[in-house]
């Protein structure tokens, strides 16, 4: 590498223009010399940033990270529970079971239906059934309530109410002594199950026990209530009206005794909503 020396003497003998020319040429030569010494792939260093008064943020360590929480679904706002027995009007029957003439009563070795002490008592021997109808009023649209008290009852033994009875045709709402409920239609001695047996906590398990049976019937829709609580509904239009009654049946090898009391029947003025047909 060639060195360039400038003596003070030579510097003093030259004019200002010559001096500036030599100085520029010398600076250019030094720049070219330094550039020639750098590797071909080198990158010039960038100017470091000017420090400021704002400190750099240090990331915060989360020692106990929370678990992922799903976004909760929007909770819909519901209106009050719809009334399942609407349109109840004036009472049609208020029966305290003191008039023996308005009910079917009988006594035999196998079964009996007796009114005594403001109760209608149905009793049957093993494998026998009995029913009693109140024939004074024919009911179409109505709401009825009656209290049933199992005195002797077990297993598949059952009891309940008959509605819209016309002799050999009626609807039978059944409570079994093992806590099940269902409904069936009897027409000319042919049995059709309208609702399969389901368990209900309102049905007494065996005896003794007590349950308030309610039935709302409008048109072809019938809704069962136990102790004021809605159980289920069925729609069947074969029998529009008829008499009200009660029954009991022994399904095992032991007698069954059920008492009924405090019957109340109300008129119902209600029009079922027309269903909008789907697309």
QUIFENUR-V627407 format. One record per residue. N is the residue number from 1. PSI is psi as a letter, one per 20 degrees, with the letter a starting at -180 (* if undefined). NEAR is the number of other C-alpha atoms within 8 Angstrom. D_FIRST is the distance of its C-alpha to the first C-alpha in whole Angstrom. Layout:
[[N PSI NEAR D_FIRST] [N PSI NEAR D_FIRST]]
This chain:
[[1 p 2 0] [2 p 3 4] [3 q 4 7] [4 p 4 10] [5 p 4 13] [6 o 6 17] [7 q 6 20] [8 h 6 23] [9 g 6 25] [10 h 8 23] [11 h 9 23] [12 h 6 27] [13 i 6 28] [14 q 8 27] [15 r 6 29] [16 h 6 29] [17 h 6 28] [18 g 8 25] [19 g 10 24] [20 h 8 24] [21 g 8 22] [22 h 8 19] [23 g 8 19] [24 g 8 20] [25 h 8 17] [26 g 8 15] [27 h 8 16] [28 g 8 15] [29 g 8 12] [30 h 8 11] [31 g 8 14] [32 h 8 12] [33 g 8 9] [34 g 8 11] [35 h 7 13] [36 h 7 11] [37 i 6 10] [38 q 7 14] [39 q 6 17] [40 h 4 19] [41 j 4 22] [42 q 6 21] [43 p 4 23] [44 p 4 23] [45 p 4 25] [46 q 4 28] [47 p 4 30] [48 q 4 32] [49 q 4 36] [50 p 4 37] [51 q 4 40] [52 r 5 43] [53 i 4 47] [54 o 4 48] [55 q 5 48] [56 q 4 47] [57 p 4 50] [58 p 4 50] [59 p 4 53] [60 p 4 56] [61 p 4 57] [62 o 5 61] [63 h 4 62] [64 n 4 65] [65 p 5 65] [66 q 4 68] [67 q 4 69] [68 p 4 69] [69 p 4 72] [70 q 4 74] [71 p 4 74] [72 q 4 78] [73 q 4 80] [74 p 4 82] [75 o 4 86] [76 q 4 88] [77 o 4 91] [78 q 4 94] [79 r 4 98] [80 q 4 101] [81 p 4 102] [82 q 4 104] [83 p 5 108] [84 i 6 109] [85 m 8 113] [86 r 7 113] [87 j 7 116] [88 p 11 119] [89 c 8 122] [90 q 7 125] [91 p 9 127] [92 h 8 129] [93 p 8 130] [94 n 9 130] [95 o 8 132] [96 j 9 133] [97 l 13 135] [98 i 10 138] [99 o 6 140] [100 i 8 141] [101 i 5 142] [102 i 8 138] [103 q 10 137] [104 o 9 138] [105 q 10 139] [106 r 7 141] [107 p 8 141] [108 r 6 142] [109 h 5 141] [110 h 7 138] [111 q 13 136] [112 q 14 137] [113 o 15 136] [114 p 10 138] [115 p 12 138] [116 p 9 138] [117 l 6 137] [118 k 9 135] [119 q 13 133] [120 o 12 133] [121 p 13 133] [122 p 15 132] [123 p 13 133] [124 q 17 133] [125 r 11 133] [126 p 11 131] [127 j 11 129] [128 q 11 131] [129 q 10 130] [130 q 13 132] [131 q 10 131] [132 p 11 133] [133 q 10 133] [134 o 11 133] [135 j 9 135] [136 h 6 136] [137 p 6 133] [138 p 10 131] [139 p 10 127] [140 e 11 125] [141 p 12 122] [142 r 13 122] [143 p 14 120] [144 q 11 122] [145 p 12 122] [146 q 12 124] [147 p 12 123] [148 p 13 124] [149 o 11 124] [150 p 14 124] [151 g 11 127] [152 o 11 127] [153 p 14 124] [154 q 10 121] [155 c 9 119] [156 j 10 119] [157 q 14 122] [158 r 13 122] [159 r 12 123] [160 b 13 122] [161 q 11 124] [162 p 14 125] [163 q 12 124] [164 l 16 126] [165 p 14 129] [166 k 9 131] [167 e 5 133] [168 j 9 131] [169 p 13 128] [170 r 15 125] [171 p 12 122] [172 o 12 122] [173 o 12 119] [174 p 11 119] [175 p 12 118] [176 q 13 118] [177 i 16 118] [178 j 10 115] [179 k 13 113] [180 q 12 113] [181 q 13 113] [182 r 13 114] [183 q 13 116] [184 q 12 118] [185 p 12 121] [186 p 13 124] [187 o 9 126] [188 l 6 129] [189 j 7 128] [190 p 6 125] [191 p 8 122] [192 o 7 118] [193 p 9 116] [194 h 9 114] [195 p 8 111] [196 q 7 110] [197 p 8 111] [198 q 7 108] [199 q 7 108] [200 p 9 109] [201 i 6 109] [202 i 8 112] [203 p 13 114] [204 p 14 116] [205 o 9 116] [206 b 12 119] [207 q 11 122] [208 r 9 123] [209 r 10 121] [210 p 9 121] [211 p 12 119] [212 o 11 119] [213 p 14 119] [214 q 13 118] [215 p 11 118] [216 p 13 117] [217 p 12 118] [218 p 13 118] [219 c 9 118] [220 j 10 117] [221 p 11 114] [222 p 11 115] [223 p 14 113] [224 p 13 114] [225 q 13 114] [226 p 13 114] [227 k 9 115] [228 j 8 113] [229 p 6 110] [230 p 9 109] [231 g 9 109] [232 r 7 109] [233 q 8 110] [234 q 9 112] [235 p 7 113] [236 p 7 116] [237 j 8 118] [238 g 5 121] [239 o 9 124] [240 h 9 124] [241 r 12 126] [242 a 13 129] [243 r 16 130] [244 q 14 128] [245 r 12 129] [246 r 11 128] [247 r 13 128] [248 q 17 127] [249 p 13 127] [250 p 17 127] [251 i 10 124] [252 b 9 125] [253 k 7 128] [254 q 8 128] [255 r 11 130] [256 p 15 128] [257 p 13 129] [258 p 15 128] [259 q 12 129] [260 q 11 128] [261 r 12 129] [262 m 12 128] [263 p 12 127] [264 p 12 126] [265 p 12 126] [266 q 13 124] [267 q 12 124] [268 p 13 120] [269 n 8 120] [270 q 7 116] [271 o 5 115] [272 p 6 112] [273 q 4 109] [274 p 4 108] [275 p 4 105] [276 p 4 103] [277 q 4 102] [278 r 3 99] [279 * 2 97]]
